[in-house]
Amino acid sequence: MRSNNSTIITIHPKYYTLFVLLLVSLTAFIYLVTTCEASNAKVEDIIKHIDQLYRSKTSHAEMEMHIVTPNYERTLKMLIWTKGMDNTFIRITAPKKEENVATLRIGKQMWNYLPKVNKVIKISPSMMMGSWMGSDFTNDDLVKESSMLDDYTYRMITPEDAAPNLQYVELIPKEDTAIVWGKIITAVRKNDNLPVWQHFYDEKEKLMRVLNYKEVKTFGTKTIPSVMEMIPQNKKGHKTVIRWSKATFNSKVNDNIFTRRNLQKRR
């Protein structure tokens, strides 16, 4: 003879409707939590991808920076090396009058070297949002001292004018970070998470600058937008365009590049 240890729960008709409502609410809650966790994982992947887009484990690149103002235009040629998220070295190779100007970042510290006066200037945290070499890019833009992944909170959003092939992320700086932006909205392609544009707003939600990503190219095994166009919204007729002409990623980079001694070397 087989015993049956199962328990049958009998619900009084009086409480049946309440029970169904509770069951539906619990199911909806579990679905919502699961969906939110999946969404958070997805948006974190997008932000991590953007953070590491031009860096990887290591990178070495040749690039040009074209600065446009109502009064003049000028072009800088540069070499840049990166290692991980903490080390960046930039050296200007042309024009002649700015040759050997160099920038070094190690962790949270940054220095500029001015060969004309043979002087190394340490960049304080308050200067990270200042212009790099008179361009519309900041010191932080060039050396990536701040991290979108670590220094911002983020969530997926759907603007009213959302394009069907794009997805959008809103980033809000954390309270303990020295970041001037009130928020950043980033648009990325759905198929590969490559950024298309970023809009930077001040604390009053006024649009301050637009960064456009253009001309997607493949360098080795990595595909990136090879052109970044920064357009300030409060300076009419100004823009700065960075163009990658050559780039290698995940190749061996000498640690001696990221030193104060190398900062003061001349080509």
C-alpha positions in Angstrom: 0.0 0.0 0.0 1.5 3.4 -1.0 1.2 6.4 1.3 0.5 9.8 -0.1 2.3 12.6 1.8 1.2 15.4 -0.5 -0.9 18.2 1.0 -3.9 19.7 -0.7 -4.6 23.3 0.2 -8.3 24.2 0.1 -9.1 27.9 -0.3 -12.4 29.1 1.0 -14.5 30.7 -1.8 -14.6 33.9 0.2 -10.8 34.4 -0.1 -10.3 33.0 -3.7 -10.4 36.4 -5.4 -7.8 37.8 -2.9 -5.6 34.7 -3.4 -5.7 35.2 -7.2 -4.8 38.9 -6.9 -1.9 38.1 -4.6 -0.6 35.4 -7.0 -0.8 37.8 -10.0 1.0 40.5 -8.0 3.7 38.1 -7.0 4.2 36.9 -10.6 4.3 40.5 -11.8 6.9 41.4 -9.1 9.1 38.5 -10.0 8.9 39.3 -13.7 9.7 43.0 -13.0 12.7 42.1 -10.8 14.0 39.7 -13.4 13.5 42.2 -16.3 15.2 45.0 -14.3 18.2 42.8 -13.6 18.5 41.8 -17.2 18.1 45.5 -18.3 20.8 46.6 -15.8 23.2 43.9 -17.0 22.5 45.1 -20.6 23.1 48.8 -19.9 26.2 48.0 -17.9 27.6 46.1 -20.9 26.9 49.1 -23.1 28.7 51.5 -20.8 31.6 49.2 -20.3 31.9 48.9 -24.1 32.0 52.7 -24.6 34.5 53.1 -21.7 36.9 50.7 -23.2 36.2 51.5 -26.9 39.5 53.3 -27.7 41.6 51.7 -25.0 41.4 47.8 -24.7 44.2 46.2 -22.7 46.6 48.5 -24.6 46.4 50.8 -27.5 48.7 52.8 -29.8 47.4 55.3 -32.3 48.3 58.1 -34.7 45.7 60.9 -34.9 44.9 64.4 -35.9 43.0 67.0 -34.0 41.5 69.8 -36.1 40.4 72.9 -34.1 38.0 75.3 -35.7 37.1 78.8 -34.3 35.6 81.8 -36.0 39.1 83.4 -36.0 41.4 80.6 -36.9 41.9 76.9 -37.6 44.8 74.7 -36.7 45.7 71.0 -36.8 47.7 69.0 -34.3 49.2 65.6 -35.1 49.6 63.3 -32.2 50.7 59.9 -31.0 48.8 58.3 -28.1 49.5 55.2 -26.0 47.2 53.7 -23.4 47.4 50.8 -21.0 44.3 49.6 -19.2 42.0 52.3 -17.9 44.7 54.1 -15.8 47.6 55.0 -18.1 47.6 57.4 -21.0 50.5 59.2 -22.8 50.1 61.7 -25.6 52.8 63.4 -27.6 52.3 66.1 -30.2 54.4 65.6 -33.3 53.3 68.6 -35.4 53.2 71.5 -36.1 56.7 72.5 -35.3 55.9 75.2 -32.7 54.0 72.6 -30.5 56.2 69.6 -31.3 57.0 67.5 -28.2 54.3 69.0 -26.0 53.2 65.9 -24.0 50.5 64.7 -21.6 50.8 61.9 -19.1 48.2 60.3 -16.9 48.9 57.7 -14.3 45.9 56.7 -12.2 44.4 59.9 -10.8 47.5 62.1 -11.5 48.1 64.0 -14.7 50.9 66.2 -16.1 51.6 68.4 -19.1 55.1 69.0 -20.5 55.8 72.3 -22.2 59.2 72.0 -24.1 59.5 75.7 -24.9 60.0 76.5 -21.2 61.1 72.9 -20.3 58.5 72.8 -17.6 56.2 70.0 -16.3 52.9 71.2 -15.0 50.8 69.0 -12.8 47.1 69.1 -13.6 44.9 69.4 -10.5 41.5 67.6 -10.3 39.8 71.0 -10.7 41.5 71.5 -14.0 40.4 68.1 -15.5 37.4 69.8 -17.2 39.6 72.5 -18.7 40.4 72.7 -22.4 43.2 70.5 -23.7 45.5 72.5 -26.0 42.8 75.1 -26.7 40.4 72.5 -28.2 36.8 71.8 -27.3 37.9 68.5 -25.7 38.7 68.6 -22.0 41.7 67.1 -20.3 39.4 64.4 -19.0 38.1 63.7 -22.5 41.6 63.0 -23.8 43.0 61.0 -20.9 39.8 59.5 -19.6 40.4 60.1 -15.9 36.7 59.7 -15.2 34.9 56.4 -15.9 31.3 56.3 -17.2 31.0 52.8 -15.5 32.4 53.9 -12.1 31.5 57.6 -11.8 27.9 57.6 -13.1 24.6 55.9 -12.5 22.9 54.9 -15.7 19.6 53.6 -17.1 18.1 52.9 -20.4 15.6 55.5 -21.7 13.4 56.0 -24.7 13.2 59.6 -26.0 10.2 60.8 -27.9 12.2 61.1 -31.1 14.0 57.7 -30.7 15.4 56.2 -33.8 14.4 52.5 -34.4 18.1 51.4 -34.9 19.4 53.1 -31.7 19.1 52.6 -28.0 19.7 55.4 -25.4 21.4 55.5 -22.0 21.1 58.4 -19.5 24.1 58.9 -17.2 24.0 60.9 -14.0 27.2 61.7 -12.2 27.5 60.3 -8.7 27.5 62.8 -5.9 31.1 62.2 -4.8 32.6 62.8 -8.2 34.1 66.1 -9.5 32.2 66.1 -12.7 30.6 69.3 -14.0 27.8 67.7 -16.1 24.3 67.4 -14.8 23.7 64.4 -17.1 24.9 62.8 -20.3 22.6 61.0 -22.9 24.3 58.5 -25.1 22.9 57.0 -28.3 24.4 53.6 -29.5 23.7 51.3 -32.4 21.5 48.3 -31.4 23.4 45.9 -33.5 27.0 46.5 -32.1 26.7 49.1 -29.2 28.9 51.5 -31.1 28.2 55.1 -30.0 26.6 57.5 -32.5 26.4 60.6 -30.3 26.6 61.9 -26.8 24.8 65.0 -25.4 26.2 66.8 -22.4 23.9 68.8 -20.2 24.6 71.2 -17.3 22.9 70.9 -13.9 19.9 73.0 -15.2 19.5 70.5 -18.1 20.7 72.9 -20.7 22.5 71.2 -23.6 26.2 72.3 -23.4 27.9 70.2 -26.1 27.4 67.5 -28.6 29.9 64.7 -29.4 29.3 63.0 -32.7 31.0 59.6 -33.6 31.5 59.1 -37.4 33.3 57.0 -40.0 33.3 53.6 -38.5 36.5 51.7 -39.5 38.2 48.5 -38.5 41.8 48.6 -37.2 43.1 45.1 -36.9 40.4 43.1 -35.1 38.7 46.2 -33.5 36.0 48.3 -35.1 35.5 51.9 -33.9 34.2 55.2 -35.1 37.4 56.8 -36.4 36.2 60.4 -36.1 35.0 62.2 -33.0 33.4 65.7 -33.6 32.9 67.9 -30.5 30.6 70.8 -31.0 30.1 73.2 -28.0 26.6 74.7 -27.9 27.6 77.9 -26.1 30.4 78.9 -28.5 29.1 79.7 -32.0 31.4 78.6 -34.8 33.6 76.4 -32.7 34.2 72.7 -33.1 37.1 70.2 -32.7 37.5 67.0 -34.8 39.7 64.1 -33.8 40.5 61.6 -36.6 42.3 58.2 -36.0 44.6 57.5 -39.0 46.3 54.4 -37.5 45.6 52.3 -34.5 46.7 49.0 -32.9 45.0 47.4 -29.9 46.1 44.7 -27.4 49.7 44.8 -28.6 52.7 45.0 -26.3 53.4 48.5 -24.9 56.5 49.4 -22.9 55.8 50.5 -19.4 58.6 53.1 -19.7 56.2 55.1 -21.9 54.1 56.0 -18.9 56.8 57.7 -16.8 57.7 61.3 -15.9 61.1 60.7 -17.5 59.6 59.9 -20.9 57.3 62.9 -20.5 60.3 65.2 -20.9 62.0 63.3 -23.8 62.1 64.9 -27.2 61.5 63.0 -30.4 
